[in-house]
């Protein structure tokens, strides 16, 4: 019988091949969801899909693009936003 935290569905079930040739059921954490643009909802490029514990130990420059609105807006939406700001001022 699996332990309680393994029955919740938050962990995914994977069959691993063991050295003896038999396969064993193991429980692995699920991948986090893909980050999306705040305006259009498109997938953001350049942002890794890391768990919170791995993201904590990753440098800040590896977590999001080095540009204005990097990690928040996709490149096309960021470009539109910057053009709007320049036209207003």
Secondary structure, DSSP 8 states (H G I E B T S, - for coil): ---GGGSSSSEEEEEEE-TTS-EEEEEEE------B-TTT--B-TT-----HHHHHTS-GGGTS-SSTTTTTS-HHHHHHHHHHHHHH-
